Amino acid sequence: MEALNKFISSLLPLTDAPMFVLLICGGLFLVFFSKFLPYRYFGHAIAITAGKYDGDKAKGDVSSFQALSAAVAATVGLGNISGVAIAIHDGGPGVVFWIWMTALIGMCIKFYSGSLAVMFRGEDSEGKMQGGPMYYIIHGLGPKFKPLAVFFSIFGLFGFLGVFTANQFTETFMSVVDPAETIFETSTFNWQLIIGIVLALVSAVVIFGGLTKIAKVASAIVPFMVLLYLLAVIVVVVMNFSAAGNALKLILVEAWNFETAFTGSFWALIIIGVRRAMFSNEAGLGSAPMYHGQSKTDNPIKEGLVAMLGPFIDTIVVCTLTAIVILVSDAYLEDQSGILMTLTAFKRTLFGFGDELLMLIVSAFALSTLFTYSYYGVKSLSFLTNAKIGKLYNVYFVIMIVFAAVASLELVKNLIDLSYALMVIPNMIAVLLLSPKVNKAAKEYFSNLKK
């Protein structure tokens, strides 16, 4: 495993420049090209999600709310809870500012990609409606761009594995159940392996049920758990109000520290922020459009506006509150990373049992994330082969949950970072090239809306 980790980590620097140019520079282009349209219609996006503008003749498999819940299920979770801790560990408090900036840009990217997912829907080998980067590349840009779709799908087979979630769930369970590390250390059993097997079996029950079952479970679990998590964090912020203000000041000051103690360079600080934001809300990655492409909607712009809410909920709200708890508790000053840092922060700030509450929340987030990621992987393999073979991805997915439970955090983090960076390239190229079509559709939609 160590040799594999060294090989993957050696490739990561090669992806920094193309990822930054396409995600940040390309995203800024979309912000100005749209004339800030997604942000101006934020309230309208909420109304659409609530079902106010549902059409009777809309095509699709799930509602916009279910699609958003499923997409958020894959993003609001361990990416926010342990991903933020990893970002602060690797880049210091200032990295949170660059996570914010990437998320704000990501809202506009998701507006375009969510719209394209409905605008250029396709069919799989079984004749079922499908959406996502592979389909808007093929149907929007034409068959000659198929290599881009294939490139995206190949790395999706690795990027959509639930390895990070499984790894961090295992860490959470072992830390909360046995904080003194006596039972697990002296036991003859490999408890990481046992936890991985149990998690794999529970995930298998749902993911083999298909999209509808995944969407129903996600829309039932995610809103409640997000609310519970937000309430817990808000309690901490209110109880430490002055310290929370200082934490925000620290983020803003350290964001412009050109010689950070954590990274050593300003460029490294920004790259860490971009990577963790992309991992947190997946803007520019192309995963969420796979769900939004399945929505029952009669207009692509409506779904694009719904998709835009994902980065706001996921990163601007949830990640910020998580970062404040970590900074207020001073847990970031210790030599911890990932979920262990967040568990320490919650235990210190929530009457000594915050880590147990976080265990409950992490369990729900871990399962909902695994459910949704498996679906992304199935779609990737289905595109490369056919729908029947694509379903076999779930077998590979379940096996890799067990692998992730016993792997190191560094290995699973590097594997995901590399896969995500490579998936951004074909997706953002397609989104940028097809953006004029979205602008044209948006102009028509809002014109009709005013009438």
N, C-alpha and C positions, 0 to 999 in steps of 0.2 A: 504493500500500500504506500509506503514511503517513496518508492521510486516513481509510482504513478502520480503522486502528489507533486513531486519535484518537476516532472515532465509538464503537467498541467500548469503549474505556477510559472514555468519558464515561457509559456505561450501567452499568458495574460497581458504582459506589457505591449505585445504586438497589436492587441485589440483596442488599446486605450484611445489612440488618435481617431480611428474610424468611428468608434462608438461615440466619442465626444462630438465630432463634426456632425454626424447624422442625427444624434439625439438632441443635442443642445443647439447647435447652429441651425440644423434643419427644423427643430421645434420652434425656435425664435422666428424663422422665416414664416412658418404657419401662423404664428400669433399675429404677425403684421399683415400677412396675406388675407387672413380672415377678418381683419379690421376689428379684432377683439370680440368677435361675434359670440363665441361660446360663453365668455364671461358676462356679456351683456344680457344673456338669456338664461342666467343661472336659475332664477325663480321659475321660469317656464319649464326647465328641465325637471325640477322637483315635481311640478304639476303633472308632467307626463308620466313620471315614475309612479305617482300616486294613482294613475289610471284615469285621469280626467279627460285625456284625449284619445282613449282607446277606440279603435275603429272596429266595426262589426265584421268587416270583410278582410281583416288583417290575416296574413299568412304567417305560419311559424308554429313552433312546438311549445314554447314557454312564454309567459308574460314578460314585459320589460322589467318589472320588479323582480321576478324570479331570475332573469338573466343577470341583472345587476347584483342580486344577492349571491348568485353562484360565482360571478366574476370577483366580487368583493371577498367571498369566502376563500378564494385562492390568494388574495392579497392581504386583507385584514386578518392577521393571525400571527404566526411566528416571525414573519418578516418585519412586523411592527414591534413585537415584544422582544425578540432576541436580535433581530436584524439591526435595530437602532442601537442596541448595546454593542454589537460588533462594530458598527460605524464609529461610535464614540471611543471604543477601545483602540481602534485602528487610526482614527483621525483626530480625536479630541472633541470637545464640546462644539467647536466651530463648524464641524462637518454637518451639523443639523441645519445650519443656514443653507448650505448647498443642496441638502435634501429638499428643503422648501422650494428653492428656485427650480430645481429639476421637476418637482411635482406640479408647480404652477404651469410650467411649459408643457408638462405631461397631460394636463387637462385638455389643452388644445389638440395635442397629438391624438388623444383618445376620442375627441369629437370627430376628427377626420377618419380615423381607423374604424370607429364604431359605425359611422355612416356608410363607409365603403363595404363593411361586412354585410349590410343589408342591400345596398345598391347592386352589388355583384355577387349575389348568392349563386351557388351551383348545386349540383346533385352528385351523390356518391354512386358507387356501382350498384347499390340497391334502390336507387331512385329517390333517396331521402334528401330533403333540402339541407344544404350545408353552407356555412359561412366561415370567413377567416382569411388570413393573408394568402394562403395557397389559391383561394378562389378569386379574390380580387386581383391577384397578380395575373392569373390565367385569363379571366373574363374581362378584366379592366385594361390590362396592358397587352394582352394577346398571347398566343401560343409560343411565340419566339422568346418570351420571358419565362418560360417554364423552368429553366435551370434555377432561377431565383426561388421559385416555389419549392423545388426539390431540395435546394440548399437549406431553406428554412425548416422543412419537414424533417430532414436528416438530423439536424441539431436539436429539433424539438423532441426527438426520441430520448435525448439525454437531459435537456433542459426541463422537461416536464415530469421527470422522476421526482418522487416525493422524498428525496434523500435528506434534504436540509430539515424538513419537518419531522421526519422519523428520528433523525439524529438528536434534534433539540428536545423532542418529546421524551426520549429515553433519558437524556440528561436531567430534565425536569423531574421526572418520576423518581429517579434514583437520589436526587438531591433533597427532595421533599420527604420522601418516605424514610430515607436513612441519611440524615444530614451528617451524622458522625462517621459515616462510611465504615461501619463495622460489620453489619450483616452481609452486605454485598461483597466486601473485601475478603471476609473469612469463609464465605460460602464456597462449596465445591462447584456450584452451578455457575454458568455464564449468564448472569441476570440480564445483561444487555441483549444477548441473543434471545432469551425467553421473552423479554418485553417486545422485541422486534417481531417475533413470531405471532404473539397475541395481537399486536397492532395490525399486522398484515392480515390476519384472519378476520378481524372486525371490519377492516377496510374492504376486504373482498366481498363481504355480504352485501354491501351497498353498491360498489362500483360495477359489479356484474349485472346490476339491475338496469343500467343504461341512463341516458340523459334525464328522462322525466323523473326517475327516482332520485337521482343526484340533486336536481333542481328543487324538488320538494323538501328533501332533507336539509339542503343548504338554506333555503328561504325560511325554514322553521328554526334552525339553530343559530344562524349568523346574527339576525337582528337582536335577539335576546342577549347573546353573549357579548356583542359589541356594546350594548347598553350597560350590561353588568360591568364590563371592563371600564367603560367611560365613567360610570358612577364611582367606582373604586379609585380611579385616578383623580377625579374631581375632588373627592374627599381629601386626598393627599394634598392637592394644590391649595384648597381652602384652608386646611390646617397649617400649611406652611406658606401662606400667601406672600409674605415679604421675601422669603427664600426663593419662591418661584419667580418673582420679579428679578431677583439677582441672577437666577439661572438663565433667564432670557437675555439679560445683559451680557452674561458670559458667552452665550452662543454668538451674539452679534459682534462682540469684540474679538473673539478667537477666530471668527470666520475670515478675518483679514490679517491674521498672523502669518506673515510671509516666511517665518522660520519656526514652524510649530515643533514642539517638543515630541509630538507623537509621530509625525510623518517626515519631518525634516524639510519639507518643501510645500509651497502653496499649490503647485500643480497636483501633487499627490493627494492633498486635502480635497481638492475639487473632484478628482477622479473617484475617490472613495465615496464622496457624497452622491455623485452621479450613479455609481454602481449600486449603492444601498437603496437609493430612491427607486431605481429601476427594479431592483429585487422586491422592494416594498409594494409599489403600485403597478409595476409591469407596463407602464406607459412606453410606447415605442417597441415593445417586445412582440406584440401581435397575438398574445394569448386571449385577452378579453374579447376581441372581435369574434373568436370562435363561438363564444356563448351568445354574444349580442346578435350574431348572424342567425341565431335560431329563434329570435324573439318574434312574437305575434305583433307585427307592426305594419302599418300601411304606408310608412314614409321613412326613408333612411335617415333623414335629418333628425327626426324625433329620437331614433335610437342612438344617434351620435351624441345628442345632448344628454341622454341618460348615461351613456358610457363615460361622459366627461365628469360625472359626479364621483366616479371611483377614486381617482387620485386625491380629490378633496377630502373625502371621508377617510380614506386609508392613510394618507400621509400628512396633509395639513392639520387634520384633527388628531387622529390616533397616534401617529408617530411623535408629534409635538408633545402631547401629554405624557407619553412614555418617557421621552427625553427629559422632561422636567422632573419626573419622579426619580430618575437615575441621578440627575445632577443635584437635586435637593438632598438626597440620601448620602451623597459623596461615595456611592458605590463605584463610580467610575475611576476613583483614585486607587482602587485596589487592583491587583493583578488577576482580573477575571474578565471573561468575554462571553458573549452570547447570553443564553438564558440564565446562566449562573449569576451574572451581574444584575439582571432584572429581578431575579428571585431575592437577592440580597437587598435590593432597593425596596421592594414591596414589603419584605419582612420588617425592615427598619421603620418604615413609614406607616404601616397599617397594623398597629397594636400587636405586633409579633406573630400574627397569623396571616399576613398578606401573602406569604409564599404558598400557603395552602389554598387560598382563594385563587391565586394565579394558576396553580396546578389544575383546578377545575376548569378555568377559562381556557388554558392551553390545551387541555384534552379535547374540548369541543372544537377549538380552532384547528388543531392538528388533524382531526378526522375530516372536517369540512374541506380543508385544504387538500388533503389526499384525495377526497372524492372528486373534486373539480380538476385537479392535475391529471388524474388518470384519464379523464375525458379528453383533455387536450392531446395527450399522447396517443390515444386511440385514433383521433382525427388525423394526426400526423402520419401514423403508419398506414391508415386507410387510404390516404392520398397517395402514398408511395406504392401501395400494392392494390388492395381492394377492401371493401367494408368487412368481408368475412375474415380475412387475415388480420385486419386492423384490430379486431376484438382480442386477438392473442396478446396485444400489448399489455393488457391487464395482468396476464400471467407474469410477464417480465417485470411489470410495475410492482406487483406484490412481492416477488422475490427480492427486488432491490430495496424494499422497505426493511427487510431483515438485514441486508448488507449495510444499509445506512445506520442501523442501530448500533453496530459494532465498529463503524468507521470513525475516523477523527473528524472534528469540526472543520479543521483546515482543509482536509481533502474534499468534503462535500461542498464547502463554501467555494473553493476554487473551481470545482467541476461546474457548479451552477453559474458562477461569474463568467466563465469561458463560454459556456453554451449560450447564455443570454446575450453576451456581447456579439456573438456570431449570428444569432437570430435577428438582432436589431438591424443588421446590414440590409438583408433583402426586404424586410418589412418596411423600413423607413424609406428606402429607394422607391418602393411602390406607392407609399402614402404621399410622398412629395410629388411624384409624377402624376398621380391621379387627383391631387388636391383641387385643380381647376374644376373638375366635374362635381366635386362636393360643393364648391362655392356657387356654381350654377344652380344646383338643386336647392341650396339654402336660400338663395335669392327668391326662387319660385315658391318655396314653402312659406317663408315669412310674408311674402306678398299675398298669398292666399289666406294666411292666418289673419292679416289685417282686414281683409275683405269680409 
